[in-house]
């Protein structure tokens, strides 16, 4: 069974030309700092314009909505609190799992599913897709896909490129595996566990960056994120956004 968040990503396109004819130059994704009059990062908008034919997106088309996503590389003791807050605020998020997380954190993964969240694929070993051979890239994606399907009865649909690295060929490979690639239109340095931003700093950055169609990347290893998540959601809603 597939689990779908309605209207998360509304642009659907047909596959493009053969993967072997595409550029495999490694590109490091970044949202950039320049914004349009709706506070949307221009680099994220340009990414959509350039790569939507590969079912690859950095911002959604829903100008009233903010989509909260978490990268789940390893467990640092905060995910249960994050899930508590999401449940209290009636918010559904996307959790991008690595293979290690999916294998070790069975109870948390099951809770994500039971509480209506979406699971995303972040690669079995968190390897940079454009640095792999075609066969290796497909194995990196599909081995985790099949593990989650076989062990949790859940069929994932969204892929986030490990290390934020992609290429045209990598995006095509993801698409051929039946996935949509999801980057983000805002992220901040929240993953360094021994150098966490203050709660005031994190709250300010997240509140000031809010924009319609935002795909927000957070890391669940962040103590700051766990502390401020409820207030962040409240602030988004006070600005008129659906979360």
N, C-alpha and C positions, 0 to 999 in steps of 0.2 A: 504494500500500500504506500502511495506517495502522500506526503504531508505538504500542503501548499499554504503559504501566507497570501491571501488575496491581495492583488494590486501591489505586491512588493516590487516586481519588475514587469512593466507592461509592454515593453518593446520586444517583439518576437521577430526573428528574421530567419531566412533559409540559410543552410550551410553554404560556404563559399568554396573556392577552388581547392584542389588537392593540397594536402598538408605538405607534401614534399616540394612544392613550388614556392612555399612561403619563407619569408625572412625569419631566421632563428637568432638574430641579434638579441642579446639579453638587455632588457629595459627595466630599470628600477622605478617602480611606480611612486609617485608623490602627488598629493592633492594641490600643491602650490600655495601661494599666498595671495595672488590676485583674485578678486571676486567681482561678480556682477552686481547689479542693483538689487538683487534678491539675496545677497550674501552667499551665493553659491560659488565655490572655487572654480575658476575658469579652466584649470587643468583637468578637473573631474568632468566638466561639461565637454571638453575637447576629447577626452578619452571615450565618452559615450558616442560622440559623433563619429569618431574614427573606427571604433571597434564593435559597435552594436551588431554588425552583421555576423560577428562571431558569438553572439549572445553574451557579450562581456559588458559590464556596467560598473560605473563608479558613483552614480547618483540615480535615484529613481525618478520617474516622471510624475509622481504624486506630490504636488507642490504644497500639500497640507500635512504631509506625513514625515516623521523621522523614524528611521529603522535602526534599532539598537542591535549591534552585533558584538560578539565576544570571540576572541581567538583563545582556544583551549590547548595550549602546548603542554602544560603540566599543571597539577593541582597544588595550590599554595594555601589552601584552607579558607578561601573566601567565597567559593562558588555557592555553597549552601546559603550563605547570607545574601548573596546576589539573587538567588532564586527566591528567597523569602521576600525580598523587596519587590521583585517583579510580580510575584503573586499578590502581594498587598496592593500594588498599584495597577493590577490588571493589565500588565504589559507582556507581550510575547516577543521574544528575542530570537536571534539566530546564533547558535553556538557552533563555531567551526572547530571540529575535532581533529587532532592528529591521531595516528594509529596507537601511539603509546597511551594517550589519554583514554581512547575508546576501550583499550584492553584492561587498563588498571582501575578505572573509575566507574565501574559498572553501576553502582547505586546512584551516582550523580547523573549519569547518562540516562538511566531509566527514569529518573525524576524529571529531567528535561522533557522527555517524550510524554510522560504522564501529565505534565502540566501545560502541554500544548505548545512548547517551543519547537523551533525548527533546528534540525541538525544539519550542519554543513561539513563538507569534506575539505580538510586542510593538508591532505597528503599523508600517506602511511608513515613516512619517515621525515616529513617536513623538508623534502629535497626541492631545490630550485628546478622547476619543470624544464625550462629551456636549456639547462645544462645536462639533461639526460638524453639518451637515445630515444627514438620513437617508442620502441618496445618498453624501455624502462619507464618512460613517462606514463604510458598507459597502465603499467603495473602499479606505479605509485598511486594513481588515482583509483583504479578498479579493485586493487587488493583491499583498500580500506572500505570502498563501497560495498564489496561483497562481505567483508567481516561484519560491518554494521547491519547489513541486511540479514545475514545468517544468525547473528547473535542477538539482535534487538528487534528483528522483524520490521526494520525501518529502511526505506529507500531514499537516499539523499539525492538532492537535485542541484545544490549550489556548491561551487568550488571557490576557494580563496587561495590564490597562488602563494605558496610558502616564500618567505623572505621578501614578499612584494615584488618578485621578479617574474617577468613574462616576456613573450615574444609573439609575433604573429603566428608562428608555427605552434607555439604552446597553447595559445587561445583556441586554435583550430583543433588541437588534440583534445582539449577539454570538451569542446563542443561535440566532437566525434564520440566521446565517451558518454554523451547524453546529459551533459551538465551546462549550466550557465555559470560564467565567471563573475564573481562579485568582489570588487575592490571596496573603496570607501571614499567619501567626500570630506570626512574629517577624522583625524586621529591626532593624538598628542603623545609625548613621551611619558608613558604610564607603566611601562613594562620593566623598568630597572628597579628591582625589588628593594635594593639597599640605597636608593636615591629617589624616593617617592616625592612627587610634588605635594605641597601642602593642600589641605582640603580647600582652602580659600582659592588657591591658584587653579586647582583642577576645576572647581565650580565656575570660576570666572571664564576660563578658556572654553569650557563646554557650553556655557550659556551664551557667550558672545558669538560663538561660531554657528549657532543654530540656524538652519535654513530648510526650507521646504524641499522634500526629496532627499534629505540628508541620509546617507548610510554612514552611521557612526561606528567606528572601530574602537573598542575598549579591550583591555586584557584583564582577565579574571584573576591574574596573579597580583593585581594592584590593590593594596590596602586602601589607598585613597579612593579608588573607584567604588569599592564596597561601601565605604562610609558615606559617600556623597550621592550615590545613585538615586535614592529616593528624591532628594532635593533637586537633582538634575531633571528628573522626569517631571516634577512639579513645575519647574521653571520653563521647560519646553511647553507644557500645556498652558501656562499662563501667557505665553507668547502666541498662543492660538494654534499650536501644532497638535496633530494626532500622534500618539506614540503607541 
